[in-house]
Amino acid sequence: MIVKEFICQRCGHRFVVELLDRKDPDERDRLGSPVCCPKCRSQFVEVTGR
């Protein structure tokens, strides 16, 4: 798993998400869901510089 910090473009909420690591053979073929803001459920999110 990879940990990334995101910011919502709609409400400005900052949050941390664990993402699948496609280079890891155990996680390569797993299905994932799109990253959404936990506060407003918007998919308009952006990775912050951290």
N, C-alpha and C positions, 0 to 999 in steps of 0.2 A: 504494500500500500504506500501511496505517496500522499503527504499532507500538504494542502495548499490553502491559502487564505483568499477569500473572494469578497467583493463588495457589490452590492445590488445597485444597479443603475436607476432603478425606480424609486426605492425608499432610502438608500444610503446605508443599509444595515451591513455590518462586517461580520463574516462568519468563516469557520474553518471546516473543510471537507476532506475526508479520506478518499482518494481516487485510486482506481485500479492501475497497477503498473504493467503495461503491455509488454515490457521486456522480461518480466518474471514468468517462467513457464507455467506456474500454477495459476496465474491470473490471466494469462493470455486469451483464453477462450471463454472466460466468464462474461455474462451479460451485465451491463451497468445501466443506470438510468441517468438522464441529463441532470446537471446541477441546477437546483432551484433555490431561491431565497427561502429560508425557513420562516421568515416573518410575513412576507406578502405573496409567496409562491411564484414570483416572477422568474422567468428564465433569462432575463436580461442581466447577467452577472459578468463580472470581469475579475481576472486574477490580479491581485495586488502585487507589489514588488517584493513581498516577503516569501 
